[in-house]
Each structure stands twice: as structure tokens, then as C-alpha cells.
């Protein structure tokens, strides 16, 4: 018998990578599996591993931290916006900025996440990642449900392990 072993990064977008499709289950249904951390993964404290048997039974590890072993560190992260306490008015323009290192791919998706509902509004499904380690886009604030718990999210279109969610919420006011 064998097991499937999968690495995941839990974020506003869940990323998955198969580490082994058919690892031996081991003697007495107990085994070990050594794996090399893929060099292209960005660091983070939101990784887990799932082991799934052929009969569908599975177990998932607690979240663990993956640290960077290479320089430069592979990453995709939002820069400074929002600062927290920002209030955006529908119709106004805001600039969303990010930085990256490594190769997150040529395009990213930028979204607005309303945490209390888990709702995701895609602001741009595919915008160029940028150049020289920096990227940005301008967005006209939509007339959304007013709230104080909106977060900006960014994710690579080709490798969802490259993602970030703003640390501070932004408020969106009522339409004028």
C-alpha cells in the first residue's frame, strides 16, 4: 500500500504541491518520508502536510513554519497599503503596491477580501507582476457593502505559494 503526501500553504488562496504520489506506507502501517524543501517556495508560517491513504483516510499536520534557505528569499508581499484605519470612498482611486523576489511568475491576481463574510472581490484577475522587484496597480473603489474589515490580497497566477494578504484592514464607506 502507498500514501499520497501533499504540502499546502493555507492563505486566502490555498496552494498545494504533491510531494509524493505513491510513498510506501511502511511496516505495521507506520512510515517516514524524507523530502527536500522545494527551493522556489517562499517562507511562511502557514504550511501543513497531508498524508492520504488509498482508501481515502487522511491526516493533516499542524501548521508549521518554512524558513528561507536561499538568498534572495522568494516572496511576494504587499507594500504599505493600507496602513490601517484607511477609509476608501466608492469612486476614489487608490494605488496598490507590492514587492517580490524570486520568480512569482509574469502575472498576479489582486483581490479585496471581506473577512467577516469570506467574500472575495477580484480587483484584477491578471496584472503584470512588475519589474525590478516592484509592482503596482491603480484601482477605482467600487460601490461595495460598507464595512471596516476589507483586506487586500495578492497571489501569483502561476504559483499560488506566492501570496500575501494585507496586515491591516481598510474601511469602505457608503456610496455618495
C-alpha positions as CSV (number, residue, x, y, z in Angstrom):
1,X,0.0,0.0,0.0
2,X,1.0,3.6,-0.6
3,X,0.1,7.1,0.5
4,X,-0.1,10.4,-1.2
5,X,1.8,13.2,0.5
6,X,0.8,16.8,-0.2
7,X,2.3,20.1,1.0
8,X,-0.2,23.0,1.4
9,X,0.0,26.7,2.2
10,X,-3.1,27.9,3.9
11,X,-3.9,31.5,3.0
12,X,-6.7,33.5,1.3
13,X,-5.9,31.2,-1.6
14,X,-4.9,27.6,-0.8
15,X,-1.8,26.4,-2.6
16,X,-0.9,22.7,-3.0
17,X,2.1,20.7,-4.2
18,X,2.3,16.9,-4.4
19,X,5.5,15.7,-2.6
20,X,4.9,12.0,-3.3
21,X,2.1,10.3,-5.2
22,X,2.8,6.8,-4.0
23,X,5.1,6.7,-0.9
24,X,5.3,3.3,0.7
25,X,3.1,3.1,3.8
26,X,5.8,1.3,5.8
27,X,5.8,-1.7,8.1
28,X,2.9,-2.0,10.5
29,X,1.2,0.9,8.7
30,X,3.8,3.3,10.1
31,X,6.3,5.0,7.8
32,X,8.5,8.0,7.3
33,X,9.1,10.2,4.3
34,X,12.1,12.5,3.8
35,X,11.6,15.3,1.3
36,X,13.7,18.1,0.1
37,X,12.1,21.5,0.6
38,X,11.4,22.9,-2.9
39,X,13.8,25.8,-3.5
40,X,11.2,28.0,-5.1
41,X,8.8,28.2,-2.1
42,X,8.5,31.4,-0.2
43,X,8.9,31.4,3.6
44,X,5.9,31.5,5.8
45,X,4.3,30.1,9.0
46,X,1.2,28.8,7.3
47,X,2.3,25.5,5.8
48,X,1.0,22.0,6.5
49,X,1.4,18.4,5.1
50,X,-1.5,16.0,4.4
51,X,-1.0,12.2,4.1
52,X,-3.8,10.4,2.3
53,X,-4.1,6.6,2.1
54,X,-5.5,4.8,-0.9
55,X,-8.8,4.2,0.9
56,X,-9.3,7.9,1.3
57,X,-8.4,8.2,5.0
58,X,-6.1,11.2,5.6
59,X,-4.5,13.3,8.3
60,X,-3.1,16.8,8.2
61,X,-0.3,18.2,10.3
62,X,-0.5,21.3,12.4
63,X,0.7,24.5,10.7
64,X,4.4,24.9,10.6
65,X,7.0,27.5,9.6
66,X,9.0,27.2,6.4
67,X,12.1,29.3,6.6
68,X,14.1,30.7,3.7
69,X,17.3,28.8,2.9
70,X,18.3,30.7,-0.1
71,X,19.2,34.3,-0.9
72,X,17.4,36.2,-2.2
73,X,14.3,35.0,-0.4
74,X,11.4,34.1,-2.7
75,X,8.5,36.2,-1.8
76,X,5.5,38.3,-2.9
77,X,4.3,40.9,-0.4
78,X,2.1,43.9,-0.3
79,X,3.7,47.2,0.5
80,X,2.4,49.7,3.0
81,X,-1.2,50.0,1.7
82,X,-3.5,50.0,3.5
83,X,-1.9,51.5,6.6
84,X,-4.8,50.6,8.8
85,X,-7.6,52.9,9.5
86,X,-7.7,54.0,5.9
87,X,-11.2,54.7,4.6
88,X,-11.9,54.4,0.9
89,X,-14.9,56.0,-0.8
90,X,-16.5,54.5,-3.8
91,X,-15.3,56.3,-7.0
92,X,-12.0,57.3,-5.5
93,X,-8.7,55.9,-6.9
94,X,-6.2,54.0,-4.8
95,X,-2.8,52.6,-5.8
96,X,-1.9,49.1,-4.5
97,X,1.8,48.4,-4.4
98,X,3.7,45.2,-3.9
99,X,7.3,43.8,-4.0
100,X,8.6,40.4,-4.9
101,X,11.8,38.4,-5.1
102,X,12.5,35.2,-6.9
103,X,10.1,34.2,-9.7
104,X,6.4,34.5,-8.8
105,X,5.6,34.4,-12.5
106,X,4.6,37.1,-15.0
107,X,1.2,38.0,-13.6
108,X,-0.7,38.3,-10.3
109,X,-4.3,38.5,-9.2
110,X,-5.3,41.3,-6.8
111,X,-8.4,40.9,-4.7
112,X,-10.4,42.5,-1.9
113,X,-11.3,40.1,0.9
114,X,-14.2,40.9,3.3
115,X,-13.2,38.9,6.3
116,X,-16.5,38.6,8.2
117,X,-18.2,37.1,5.1
118,X,-15.2,35.4,3.5
119,X,-16.2,37.1,0.3
120,X,-13.5,37.8,-2.3
121,X,-13.9,40.5,-4.9
122,X,-11.3,40.2,-7.7
123,X,-9.9,43.7,-8.5
124,X,-7.7,42.5,-11.3
125,X,-7.6,38.8,-12.4
126,X,-4.3,39.2,-14.2
127,X,-2.0,42.2,-13.9
128,X,1.8,42.2,-14.7
129,X,3.9,41.3,-11.6
130,X,6.1,44.3,-12.3
131,X,9.8,44.8,-12.8
132,X,12.8,45.2,-10.7
133,X,11.1,43.6,-7.7
134,X,8.2,46.1,-7.6
135,X,4.7,46.2,-9.0
136,X,1.6,48.3,-8.6
137,X,-1.9,48.9,-10.0
138,X,-4.5,51.7,-9.7
139,X,-8.0,50.7,-8.7
140,X,-11.2,52.7,-8.7
141,X,-13.1,51.8,-5.5
142,X,-16.4,50.0,-6.3
143,X,-19.7,50.7,-4.5
144,X,-19.4,47.7,-2.2
145,X,-21.2,46.8,1.0
146,X,-19.8,49.3,3.6
147,X,-17.5,47.7,6.1
148,X,-14.3,48.1,8.1
149,X,-12.9,44.6,7.5
150,X,-11.7,44.6,4.0
151,X,-8.2,43.3,3.2
152,X,-6.1,43.4,0.0
153,X,-4.9,40.1,-1.2
154,X,-2.3,39.3,-4.0
155,X,-1.4,35.9,-5.4
156,X,0.7,34.7,-8.3
157,X,-1.3,33.4,-11.3
158,X,1.2,30.6,-11.8
159,X,2.3,29.6,-8.3
160,X,-0.2,30.2,-5.5
161,X,2.5,29.6,-2.9
162,X,3.5,33.2,-3.7
163,X,0.7,35.2,-2.0
164,X,0.1,37.8,0.7
165,X,-2.8,39.4,2.5
166,X,-2.7,42.9,4.0
167,X,-2.0,43.0,7.7
168,X,-4.4,45.9,8.4
169,X,-8.0,46.3,7.2
170,X,-9.4,49.1,5.2
171,X,-12.9,50.6,5.6
172,X,-15.1,51.1,2.6
173,X,-17.7,53.7,3.0
174,X,-21.2,54.1,1.6
175,X,-21.7,55.4,-2.0
176,X,-22.2,59.1,-2.3
